[in-house]
Amino acid sequence: MATSDLNMLLDMGFEKERAEMAVKKTGGLQAAIDWLDKNQDKSLDDIKAADTADASSEPLLLTPAKKPAA
């Protein structure tokens, strides 16, 4: 049975919440390790605040209204 990416990160000593964020954001072990390295000096609060700011600044996707059938 393969060990999950999250379990591998936990076995490496990363904090659970930080490791969960990394896997969720990146989708893979190596990318998660890279993300953790890049964000190691940021607090979880700073990361969450940045995520909230990013989400609120994303443009809304608008879809054209469907015309009623004649």
CYANA upper distance limits for C-alpha pairs under 8 A (distance plus 0.5 A):
  3 THR  CA      7 ASN  CA      6.81
  3 THR  CA      8 MET  CA      7.09
  4 SER  CA      8 MET  CA      6.78
  5 ASP  CA      9 LEU  CA      6.78
  5 ASP  CA     23 VAL  CA      7.67
  5 ASP  CA     28 GLY  CA      7.22
  5 ASP  CA     29 LEU  CA      5.75
  6 LEU  CA     10 LEU  CA      6.70
  6 LEU  CA     19 ALA  CA      6.81
  6 LEU  CA     20 GLU  CA      6.95
  6 LEU  CA     23 VAL  CA      7.11
  6 LEU  CA     29 LEU  CA      8.33
  7 ASN  CA     11 ASP  CA      6.54
  8 MET  CA     12 MET  CA      6.75
  9 LEU  CA     13 GLY  CA      7.08
  9 LEU  CA     14 PHE  CA      6.26
  9 LEU  CA     19 ALA  CA      6.73
  9 LEU  CA     29 LEU  CA      8.27
  9 LEU  CA     33 ILE  CA      8.32
 10 LEU  CA     14 PHE  CA      5.65
 10 LEU  CA     15 GLU  CA      7.17
 10 LEU  CA     16 LYS  CA      6.82
 10 LEU  CA     19 ALA  CA      7.50
 14 PHE  CA     18 ARG  CA      7.53
 14 PHE  CA     19 ALA  CA      6.57
 15 GLU  CA     19 ALA  CA      6.49
 16 LYS  CA     20 GLU  CA      6.55
 17 GLU  CA     21 MET  CA      6.76
 18 ARG  CA     22 ALA  CA      6.74
 18 ARG  CA     36 LEU  CA      8.06
 18 ARG  CA     44 LEU  CA      7.72
 19 ALA  CA     23 VAL  CA      6.74
 19 ALA  CA     32 ALA  CA      8.07
 19 ALA  CA     36 LEU  CA      8.01
 20 GLU  CA     24 LYS  CA      6.58
 21 MET  CA     25 LYS  CA      6.51
 22 ALA  CA     26 THR  CA      6.51
 22 ALA  CA     27 GLY  CA      8.37
 22 ALA  CA     32 ALA  CA      5.27
 22 ALA  CA     33 ILE  CA      8.01
 22 ALA  CA     35 TRP  CA      6.64
 22 ALA  CA     36 LEU  CA      6.87
 23 VAL  CA     27 GLY  CA      5.60
 23 VAL  CA     28 GLY  CA      6.58
 23 VAL  CA     29 LEU  CA      7.49
 23 VAL  CA     32 ALA  CA      5.86
 25 LYS  CA     32 ALA  CA      8.14
 26 THR  CA     31 ALA  CA      6.19
 26 THR  CA     32 ALA  CA      6.10
 26 THR  CA     35 TRP  CA      8.11
 27 GLY  CA     31 ALA  CA      7.81
 27 GLY  CA     32 ALA  CA      7.69
 28 GLY  CA     32 ALA  CA      6.38
 29 LEU  CA     33 ILE  CA      6.68
 30 GLN  CA     34 ASP  CA      6.76
 31 ALA  CA     35 TRP  CA      6.59
 32 ALA  CA     36 LEU  CA      6.55
 33 ILE  CA     37 ASP  CA      6.63
 34 ASP  CA     38 LYS  CA      6.63
 35 TRP  CA     39 ASN  CA      6.58
 36 LEU  CA     40 GLN  CA      6.13
 42 LYS  CA     46 ASP  CA      6.63
 42 LYS  CA     47 ILE  CA      7.10
 43 SER  CA     47 ILE  CA      6.88
 44 LEU  CA     48 LYS  CA      6.57
 45 ASP  CA     49 ALA  CA      6.52
 46 ASP  CA     50 ALA  CA      6.64
 47 ILE  CA     51 ASP  CA      6.73
 48 LYS  CA     52 THR  CA      6.71
 49 ALA  CA     53 ALA  CA      6.67
 50 ALA  CA     54 ASP  CA      6.53
 51 ASP  CA     55 ALA  CA      6.58
 52 THR  CA     56 SER  CA      6.70
 53 ALA  CA     57 SER  CA      6.71
 54 ASP  CA     58 GLU  CA      6.80
